[in-house]
């Protein structure tokens, strides 16, 4: 009877530890999710919390499989299971979830940062599920530092500011070259030029990433296009990661 009670209490202790690990994972994933929610991303608080919690649960189940004595194999040997196998599957599977957060538009890609944060949160969940609390908390602090402080630093580096400029034009054999020449003559650098035909009038849409310094340059870009008879201004939007 005493042996059964000891086993029950030991099991209860492991269950309490597992619940603690899942709670910490939910907390850490939620912290990252709050930052994404605050920035208006589709993958926000609940998504990051669930990913981190699910990864922690997968790690706990994996450890339970590894610690359990599996008998009944030929020769009465004890079957040992690698606890890292489920973790490998989690990290590979999260890649598909992160891919769903990436949106590709003409001349721009959005959602890369959110996809990376989902992948990082899954790894944090595995660390919490393994009981590596200090590492898990440290990782969350680094992720939040990357998403907030480094984002501010990125804005302060003016030479890296860029916008996706889209204009409309009629058919012309050197449409892209003329568009590039117009911006280069004004002192702007333009990259990743592209042109597509639409059903609108004018039918052609020319797009390119324009690098500039200072917010005041945006008005100059707009006026530059408005003063040109060849092109019609469509939009000047952010073209970085999201």
PAZAPA-4460 file (N, C-alpha, C; in steps of 0.05 Angstrom, whole numbers, plus 32768, in hexadecimal, padded with zeros to 4 digits):
% residues 242
    n_x    n_y    n_z   ca_x   ca_y   ca_z    c_x    c_y    c_z   seq   type   mol
   8011   7FE8   8000   8000   8000   8000   8011   8019   8000     1      X     A
   8027   8018   800F   8039   802F   8011   8046   8035   7FF6     2      X     A
   804E   8020   7FE8   805A   8023   7FCE   8048   8030   7FBA     3      X     A
   802E   802A   7FBB   801A   8036   7FAA   8017   8054   7FB0     4      X     A
   8017   805B   7FCA   8014   8077   7FD1   802D   8087   7FC8     5      X     A
   8045   807B   7FCC   805D   8089   7FC3   805C   808E   7FA5     6      X     A
   8053   807A   7F96   8051   807D   7F79   803D   8092   7F72     7      X     A
   8026   8093   7F81   8012   80A7   7F7B   801C   80C3   7F80     8      X     A
   8029   80C7   7F97   8035   80E1   7F9E   804A   80E9   7F8A     9      X     A
   805B   80D6   7F82   806F   80DC   7F6E   8063   80E5   7F54    10      X     A
   804D   80D7   7F4C   803F   80DF   7F34   8033   80FA   7F36    11      X     A
   8027   8100   7F4D   801B   811B   7F52   8030   8131   7F50    12      X     A
   8048   812B   7F5B   805E   813F   7F59   8066   8144   7F3D    13      X     A
   8067   8130   7F2C   806E   8134   7F10   8058   8143   7F02    14      X     A
   803F   813D   7F09   8029   814B   7EFD   8029   8169   7F04    15      X     A
   802F   816F   7F1D   8031   818B   7F26   8047   8199   7F17    16      X     A
   805E   818C   7F14   8074   8197   7F05   806C   819C   7EE8    17      X     A
   805E   8189   7EDC   8056   818C   7EC0   8042   81A4   7EBD    18      X     A
   8030   81A6   7ED0   801D   81BD   7ECF   802B   81D7   7ED2    19      X     A
   803F   81D8   7EE3   804F   81F0   7EE7   805D   81F7   7ECD    20      X     A
   8068   81E3   7EC0   8077   81E8   7EA7   8064   81F3   7E91    21      X     A
   804C   81E7   7E8F   8039   81F1   7E7C   802F   820D   7E82    22      X     A
   802C   8213   7E9C   8024   822E   7EA3   8039   8243   7E9C    23      X     A
   8052   823C   7EA1   8068   824E   7E9A   806A   8251   7E7C    24      X     A
   8066   823C   7E6D   8066   823D   7E50   8050   8250   7E45    25      X     A
   8038   824D   7E51   8022   825E   7E48   8028   827B   7E4E    26      X     A
   8034   8281   7E65   803B   829C   7E6D   804F   82A8   7E5A    27      X     A
   8065   8299   7E54   807A   82A3   7E43   8070   82A7   7E26    28      X     A
   8061   8293   7E1C   8056   8296   7E01   8042   82AE   7DFF    29      X     A
   8033   82B2   7E15   8020   82C8   7E15   802E   82E3   7E15    30      X     A
   8045   82E5   7E22   8054   82FE   7E22   805D   8306   7E06    31      X     A
   8067   82F2   7DF7   806E   82F8   7DDB   8055   82FE   7DCA    32      X     A
   8040   82F0   7DCF   8027   82F4   7DC1   801B   8310   7DC5    33      X     A
   801F   831A   7DDE   8015   8335   7DE4   8023   834A   7DD3    34      X     A
   803D   8347   7DCF   804C   8359   7DBE   8042   8358   7DA1    35      X     A
   803D   8340   7D97   8033   833D   7D7C   8017   8348   7D79    36      X     A
   8007   8344   7D8E   7FEB   834E   7D8E   7FEB   836C   7D8E    37      X     A
   7FFD   8378   7D9E   7FFE   8395   7D9F   8005   83A1   7D84    38      X     A
   8014   8393   7D74   801C   839D   7D5A   8007   8395   7D45    39      X     A
   7FF1   8389   7D4D   7FDB   8384   7D3B   7FE0   836C   7D28    40      X     A
   7FF0   8359   7D30   7FF5   8341   7D20   7FDF   832D   7D24    41      X     A
   7FDA   831D   7D0E   7FC5   8309   7D10   7FCC   82F3   7D24    42      X     A
   7FE5   82EB   7D24   7FEF   82D7   7D37   7FF7   82E6   7D50    43      X     A
   7FE5   82E8   7D63   7FEA   82F9   7D7A   7FEB   82E9   7D94    44      X     A
   7FDD   82F3   7DA9   7FDE   82E8   7DC4   7FD7   82CB   7DC5    45      X     A
   7FBF   82C4   7DBC   7FB6   82A8   7DBE   7FC7   8295   7DAE    46      X     A
   7FCF   829D   7D96   7FDF   828B   7D85   7FFA   8284   7D92    47      X     A
   8008   8299   7D9C   8022   8294   7DA8   801F   8285   7DC2    48      X     A
   800A   828B   7DD2   8006   827C   7DEB   8002   825F   7DE5    49      X     A
   7FF0   8258   7DD2   7FEA   823D   7DCC   8002   822E   7DC0    50      X     A
   8011   823B   7DB0   8029   822E   7DA4   803D   8227   7DBA    51      X     A
   8042   823A   7DCC   8055   8235   7DE2   804B   821F   7DF5    52      X     A
   8031   8221   7DFC   8025   820D   7E0D   8025   81F1   7E00    53      X     A
   801E   81F0   7DE7   801E   81D6   7DD9   803A   81CA   7DD7    54      X     A
   804E   81DB   7DD2   8069   81D1   7DD0   8072   81C6   7DEB    55      X     A
   806B   81D4   7E01   8072   81CA   7E1C   8065   81B0   7E21    56      X     A
   804B   81AE   7E1A   803D   8195   7E1E   8049   817E   7E0F    57      X     A
   8051   8183   7DF6   805E   816F   7DE6   8078   8166   7DF3    58      X     A
   8087   8179   7DFE   80A1   8171   7E0B   809B   8161   7E24    59      X     A
   8087   8168   7E33   8080   8159   7E4B   8078   813C   7E45    60      X     A
   8067   813A   7E30   805F   811F   7E27   8077   810F   7E1E    61      X     A
   8089   811C   7E10   80A1   810F   7E06   80B2   8105   7E1D    62      X     A
   80B5   8115   7E32   80C4   810D   7E49   80B6   80F6   7E58    63      X     A
   809C   80F6   7E59   808D   80E1   7E65   8091   80C6   7E56    64      X     A
   8092   80C8   7E3C   8098   80B0   7E2C   80B4   80A6   7E32    65      X     A
   80C7   80B8   7E35   80E2   80B0   7E39   80E7   80A4   7E54    66      X     A
   80D9   80AF   7E69   80DD   80A5   7E84   80CD   808B   7E8A    67      X     A
   80B9   8086   7E7A   80A8   806E   7E7F   80B8   8055   7E78    68      X     A
   80B6   8041   7E88   80C3   8028   7E83   80B1   8017   7E70    69      X     A
   80BA   8014   7E57   80AB   8005   7E44   80B5   7FE9   7E43    70      X     A
   80A5   7FD6   7E4B   80AD   7FBA   7E4B   809E   7FAA   7E36    71      X     A
   80A2   7F91   7E34   8094   7F80   7E21   80A2   7F7D   7E06    72      X     A
   80B9   7F89   7E04   80C8   7F86   7DEB   80D7   7F6B   7DEC    73      X     A
   80DF   7F61   7DD5   80ED   7F47   7DD4   8106   7F47   7DE6    74      X     A
   8108   7F32   7DF6   811F   7F30   7E07   811C   7F3F   7E22    75      X     A
   8103   7F49   7E27   80FD   7F57   7E3F   8110   7F6F   7E43    76      X     A
   8119   7F7B   7E2E   8129   7F93   7E30   8117   7FAB   7E35    77      X     A
   8123   7FC0   7E3F   8114   7FD9   7E44   8117   7FEB   7E2C    78      X     A
   8101   7FF3   7E21   8100   8004   7E09   8105   8021   7E12    79      X     A
   8119   802E   7E07   811F   804A   7E0D   8118   805C   7DF6    80      X     A
   810B   8072   7DFC   8101   8084   7DE7   8110   809F   7DE9    81      X     A
   8118   80A9   7DD3   8126   80C3   7DD2   8112   80D9   7DD7    82      X     A
   8115   80E8   7DED   8102   80FE   7DF4   8103   8115   7DE0    83      X     A
   8118   8116   7DCF   811A   812C   7DBD   810B   8128   7DA3    84      X     A
   8100   8110   7D9E   80F2   810B   7D85   80D9   811C   7D81    85      X     A
   80CA   811F   7D96   80B2   812F   7D94   80B9   814C   7D91    86      X     A
   80CF   8155   7D9E   80D8   8171   7D9B   80DF   8176   7D7F    87      X     A
   80EC   8164   7D71   80F3   8168   7D55   80DA   816C   7D45    88      X     A
   80C6   815B   7D4A   80AD   815E   7D3B   809F   8178   7D40    89      X     A
   80A0   8182   7D59   8093   819B   7D5F   80A0   81B2   7D4F    90      X     A
   80BA   81B3   7D4F   80C8   81C9   7D42   80C3   81C8   7D23    91      X     A
   80C2   81AF   7D18   80BC   81AD   7CFC   809F   81B5   7CF6    92      X     A
   808D   81AC   7D07   8070   81B3   7D02   806B   81D0   7D05    93      X     A
   8078   81DE   7D17   8074   81FA   7D1B   807C   820A   7D02    94      X     A
   808E   81FF   7CF3   8096   820C   7CDA   807E   8210   7CC7    95      X     A
   806C   81FC   7CC6   8054   81FF   7CB5   8041   8214   7CC0    96      X     A
   803F   8215   7CDB   802E   822A   7CE6   8039   8246   7CE1    97      X     A
   8053   8248   7CE4   8060   8262   7CDF   805D   826A   7CC2    98      X     A
   805E   8257   7CB0   805C   825D   7C93   8040   8269   7C8D    99      X     A
   802C   8262   7C9D   8011   826D   7C99   800F   828A   7CA0   100      X     A
   8023   8294   7CB0   8022   82B0   7CB9   8030   82C2   7CA5   101      X     A
   803E   82B6   7C91   804D   82C5   7C7E   803B   82CC   7C66   102      X     A
   8039   82E5   7C5F   8029   82EE   7C49   803B   82FB   7C34   103      X     A
   803B   82F1   7C1C   804C   82FC   7C07   803B   830D   7BF4   104      X     A
   8043   8325   7BF1   8036   8338   7BDF   804A   8340   7BCA   105      X     A
   8041   834C   7BB4   8054   8356   7BA0   8069   8368   7BAC   106      X     A
   8082   8361   7BAA   8099   8371   7BB3   809C   8373   7BD1   107      X     A
   808D   8363   7BE0   808F   8364   7BFD   8086   834A   7C0A   108      X     A
   8091   8344   7C21   808A   832D   7C31   8084   8336   7C4D   109      X     A
   806C   832E   7C57   8064   8335   7C73   8061   831C   7C83   110      X     A
   8066   831E   7C9D   8061   8308   7CB0   807A   82F8   7CB7   111      X     A
   8091   82FF   7CAC   80A9   82F0   7CB2   80B0   82F1   7CD0   112      X     A
   80AE   8309   7CDB   80B5   830C   7CF8   80A1   82FC   7D09   113      X     A
   8087   82FD   7D03   8073   82EE   7D12   8078   82D0   7D10   114      X     A
   807F   82C7   7CF8   8085   82AA   7CF4   809D   82A2   7D05   115      X     A
   80B1   82B4   7D06   80C9   82AE   7D16   80C3   82AD   7D33   116      X     A
   80B1   82C0   7D3C   80AA   82C0   7D58   809A   82A7   7D60   117      X     A
   8089   829D   7D4E   807B   8284   7D54   808E   826D   7D57   118      X     A
   80A2   826C   7D46   80B6   8256   7D47   80C6   8259   7D61   119      X     A
   80CD   8271   7D68   80DD   8275   7D81   80CC   826E   7D99   120      X     A
   80B3   8275   7D99   80A1   826F   7DAF   809E   8251   7DB3   121      X     A
   809E   8242   7D9D   809C   8225   7D9F   80B5   821A   7DAD   122      X     A
   80CC   8224   7DA6   80E5   821C   7DB3   80E5   8223   7DD1   123      X     A
   80DA   823A   7DD7   80D7   8242   7DF3   80C5   822F   7E02   124      X     A
   80B0   8227   7DF5   809D   8214   7E01   80AB   81F9   7E07   125      X     A
   80BC   81F0   7DF5   80CA   81D7   7DF9   80DD   81DA   7E11   126      X     A
   80EA   81F1   7E13   80FC   81F6   7E2A   80ED   81F6   7E44   127      X     A
   80D5   8203   7E44   80C5   8203   7E5D   80BB   81E7   7E63   128      X     A
   80B4   81D8   7E4F   80AB   81BC   7E53   80C1   81AA   7E5D   129      X     A
   80DA   81B1   7E57   80F1   81A2   7E60   80F9   81AA   7E7C   130      X     A
   80EE   81C0   7E86   80F5   81CA   7EA1   810C   81DD   7EA1   131      X     A
   8114   81E7   7E89   812A   81FA   7E87   811F   8216   7E8B   132      X     A
   8117   821D   7EA3   8109   8236   7EA8   811A   824F   7EA2   133      X     A
   8132   824F   7EAC   8144   8266   7EA8   8148   826B   7E8A   134      X     A
   814D   8255   7E7C   8152   8258   7E5F   8138   8262   7E51   135      X     A
   8121   8258   7E59   8108   8260   7E4D   8102   827D   7E52   136      X     A
   8106   8286   7E6B   8101   82A2   7E72   8115   82B4   7E63   137      X     A
   812E   82AC   7E62   8142   82BC   7E55   813C   82BE   7E37   138      X     A
   8132   82A8   7E2B   812C   82A9   7E0F   8115   82BC   7E09   139      X     A
   8101   82BC   7E1B   80EA   82CF   7E17   80F4   82EC   7E18   140      X     A
   8105   82F2   7E2C   8110   830D   7E2E   811F   8315   7E14   141      X     A
   812E   8302   7E09   813D   8308   7DF0   812A   830C   7DD9   142      X     A
   8115   82FB   7DD8   8101   82FE   7DC2   80F3   8319   7DC4   143      X     A
   80EA   8320   7DDC   80DC   833A   7DDF   80EF   8351   7DD9   144      X     A
   8108   834F   7DE1   811C   8363   7DDB   811F   8366   7DBD   145      X     A
   8120   834F   7DAF   8123   8350   7D92   810B   835D   7D85   146      X     A
   80F3   8357   7D8E   80DA   8361   7D81   80D4   837E   7D88   147      X     A
   80DF   8388   7D9E   80D8   83A3   7DA6   80F0   83B6   7DA3   148      X     A
   8105   83B2   7DB2   811C   83C4   7DB2   8129   83C5   7D97   149      X     A
   812E   83AE   7D8B   813B   83AD   7D71   812A   83B8   7D5B   150      X     A
   810F   83B6   7D5E   80FD   83C3   7D4B   8100   83E1   7D4C   151      X     A
   8103   83EC   7D64   8107   8409   7D66   8121   8411   7D5A   152      X     A
   8136   8401   7D5F   8150   8407   7D54   814F   8406   7D35   153      X     A
   8140   83F3   7D2B   813D   83F1   7D0E   8131   840A   7D01   154      X     A
   811E   8416   7D10   8111   842F   7D06   8125   8446   7D07   155      X     A
   8137   8446   7D1B   8149   845C   7D1E   815F   845C   7D09   156      X     A
   8164   8445   7CFD   8178   8443   7CE8   816B   844C   7CCE   157      X     A
   816F   8466   7CC8   8160   8471   7CB1   8167   8465   7C96   158      X     A
   8180   845D   7C93   8188   8453   7C79   817B   8439   7C72   159      X     A
   816E   842C   7C85   8160   8413   7C80   8142   8417   7C7C   160      X     A
   8138   842F   7C7E   811C   8434   7C79   8115   8431   7C5C   161      X     A
   80FF   8424   7C57   80F8   8420   7C3B   80D9   841E   7C39   162      X     A
   80CF   8425   7C22   80B3   8423   7C1D   80AF   8416   7C01   163      X     A
   8098   8409   7BFF   8091   83FD   7BE5   8081   8411   7BD5   164      X     A
   808C   841C   7BC0   8080   8430   7BAF   8073   8422   7B97   165      X     A
   805A   8427   7B93   804B   841C   7B7D   803E   8433   7B6C   166      X     A
   8043   8432   7B52   8038   8446   7B40   802B   8438   7B29   167      X     A
   801A   8447   7B1B   800D   843D   7B03   8018   844B   7AEA   168      X     A
   8018   843D   7AD3   8022   8449   7ABB   8017   843A   7AA3   169      X     A
   8018   8448   7A8C   8010   843B   7A73   8028   842B   7A69   170      X     A
   8023   841B   7A55   8037   840A   7A49   804F   841A   7A3E   171      X     A
   8067   8411   7A45   807F   841F   7A3C   8095   840B   7A3C   172      X     A
   80A6   840A   7A27   80BB   83F5   7A25   80D0   83F7   7A3B   173      X     A
   80D4   840E   7A46   80E9   8411   7A5B   80DC   841B   7A75   174      X     A
   80C5   8410   7A7C   80B6   841A   7A93   80C6   8418   7AAD   175      X     A
   80D2   8401   7AB2   80E1   83FD   7ACB   80FA   840F   7ACC   176      X     A
   8108   8410   7AB5   8120   8421   7AB4   811A   843E   7AB9   177      X     A
   8103   8447   7AAE   80FC   8463   7AB2   80F4   8469   7ACF   178      X     A
   80E6   8455   7ADB   80DF   8457   7AF7   80F7   8459   7B09   179      X     A
   810B   8447   7B04   8123   8447   7B13   8133   8461   7B0F   180      X     A
   8135   846A   7AF6   8143   8483   7AF0   8137   849B   7AFE   181      X     A
   811D   849C   7AFF   810F   84B3   7B0C   8117   84B5   7B29   182      X     A
   8117   849E   7B37   811D   849E   7B54   813A   84A2   7B59   183      X     A
   814B   8496   7B48   8168   8499   7B4C   8171   84B6   7B48   184      X     A
   8165   84C3   7B34   816B   84DF   7B2F   8164   84F1   7B47   185      X     A
   8150   84E9   7B56   8147   84F8   7B6D   8157   84F0   7B86   186      X     A
   816A   84DD   7B84   817B   84D6   7B9A   8171   84BE   7BAA   187      X     A
   815D   84B0   7BA0   8153   8498   7BAE   815E   847F   7BA3   188      X     A
   8160   846A   7BB4   8168   8450   7BAB   814F   843E   7BA9   189      X     A
   814C   8431   7B93   8135   8420   7B8F   813E   8404   7B88   190      X     A
   8131   83F0   7B95   8139   83D4   7B92   8120   83C3   7B8C   191      X     A
   8125   83AB   7B82   8110   8397   7B7E   80F9   83A2   7B6D   192      X     A
   8100   83AC   7B56   80EB   83B7   7B45   80DB   83A1   7B38   193      X     A
   80C2   83A7   7B33   80B0   8394   7B26   809A   83A2   7B18   194      X     A
   808E   8395   7B04   8078   83A1   7AF5   8063   838B   7AF0   195      X     A
   804A   8392   7AF1   8034   8380   7AEB   801E   838E   7ADD   196      X     A
   8010   837F   7ACC   7FFA   838B   7ABD   7FDF   8385   7ACB   197      X     A
   7FCE   8399   7ACD   7FB4   8396   7ADB   7F9E   839E   7AC8   198      X     A
   7F86   839C   7AD2   7F6E   83A4   7AC2   7F67   83C1   7AC7   199      X     A
   7F77   83CF   7AD7   7F71   83EB   7ADD   7F7C   83FE   7AC7   200      X     A
   7F76   8417   7ACA   7F80   842B   7AB7   7F8E   8441   7AC7   201      X     A
   7FA8   8445   7AC3   7FBB   8437   7AB0   7FBF   841A   7AB8   202      X     A
   7FC5   8409   7AA5   7FC5   83EC   7AA9   7FDD   83E1   7AB8   203      X     A
   7FF4   83EF   7AB8   800C   83E3   7AC3   8012   83EE   7ADF   204      X     A
   801B   83DC   7AF0   8023   83E4   7B0B   8041   83DE   7B0F   205      X     A
   804F   83F3   7B16   806C   83F0   7B1B   8071   83F4   7B38   206      X     A
   8080   83E1   7B44   8086   83E2   7B61   80A4   83DF   7B66   207      X     A
   80AD   83EB   7B7C   80C9   83EA   7B83   80CD   83F3   7BA0   208      X     A
   80E1   83E7   7BAD   80E7   83F0   7BC9   80F9   8408   7BC7   209      X     A
   80F0   841E   7BD3   80FF   8437   7BD2   810C   843B   7BEE   210      X     A
   8126   843E   7BEE   8135   8444   7C07   8137   8462   7C0A   211      X     A
   8132   846C   7C23   8132   8488   7C28   813D   848E   7C44   212      X     A
   8142   84A7   7C49   814C   84B0   7C63   813A   84C6   7C6E   213      X     A
   812D   84C0   7C84   811C   84D4   7C90   80FF   84D3   7C86   214      X     A
   80EC   84D8   7C98   80D0   84D8   7C90   80C9   84EE   7C7C   215      X     A
   80D8   8504   7C7C   80D2   8519   7C6A   80D6   8512   7C4D   216      X     A
   80E5   84FD   7C47   80EA   84F4   7C2C   80D2   84E7   7C20   217      X     A
   80BF   84DE   7C30   80A7   84D1   7C25   8096   84E5   7C15   218      X     A
   8094   84FD   7C1F   8085   8511   7C0F   8093   8518   7BF5   219      X     A
   80AD   8517   7BF5   80BC   851E   7BDD   80B8   8508   7BC8   220      X     A
   80B7   84EF   7BD2   80B2   84D9   7BBF   8096   84DB   7BB2   221      X     A
   8083   84E2   7BC3   8067   84E5   7BB9   8066   84FC   7BA4   222      X     A
   8072   8513   7BAA   8072   8529   7B98   8081   8523   7B7E   223      X     A
   8096   8513   7B81   80A6   850B   7B69   8095   84FC   7B55   224      X     A
   8084   84EA   7B5F   8073   84DB   7B4D   805C   84EC   7B42   225      X     A
   8051   84FD   7B53   803A   850E   7B4B   8043   8521   7B35   226      X     A
   805C   852A   7B35   8065   853D   7B21   806E   8530   7B07   227      X     A
   806E   8515   7B07   8076   8507   7AEF   805D   84FF   7ADE   228      X     A
   805D   8505   7AC5   8046   8500   7AB4   8044   84E2   7AAD   229      X     A
   8059   84D4   7AAE   8059   84B8   7AA6   804C   84A6   7ABB   230      X     A
   8050   84AC   7AD5   8046   849A   7AEA   8030   84A7   7AFA   231      X     A
   801F   8495   7B05   8009   849D   7B17   800D   848F   7B32   232      X     A
   800E   849F   7B47   8013   8495   7B62   7FFC   8482   7B6B   233      X     A
   8004   846B   7B76   7FF1   8458   7B81   7FF4   8455   7B9F   234      X     A
   800B   844E   7BA8   800F   844B   7BC5   802D   844C   7BCD   235      X     A
   8031   8451   7BE6   804C   8452   7BF1   804A   8446   7C0D   236      X     A
   804E   842C   7C0F   8048   841D   7C28   8061   8411   7C33   237      X     A
   805F   8409   7C4D   8075   83FC   7C5A   8079   83E1   7C4D   238      X     A
   8093   83D9   7C4A   8099   83C1   7C3C   80AC   83AF   7C4B   239      X     A
   80AC   83B2   7C66   80BE   83A1   7C76   80B0   8389   7C80   240      X     A
   80BC   837C   7C94   80B0   8364   7CA0   809A   836C   7CB3   241      X     A
   8089   8359   7CB9   8073   835D   7CCC   8071   8346   7CDF   242      X     A
***
